């Protein structure tokens, strides 16, 4: 696993790195939940480009 910190257990009870659990889609959903204005800002930026 390299130098990834171990922070979760999977369904089988094995330790899993947080980097393997949090993929891009899950992080995007979390950021949009914590900061709803972020989603609106990103949509505006995409529209202007």
Protein Blocks (a to p, Z undefined) as FASTA:
>chain_A
ZZadcfbdcfkopacdfklmmcfklmmmmmmmmmmmlmmmmmmmmmmZZ
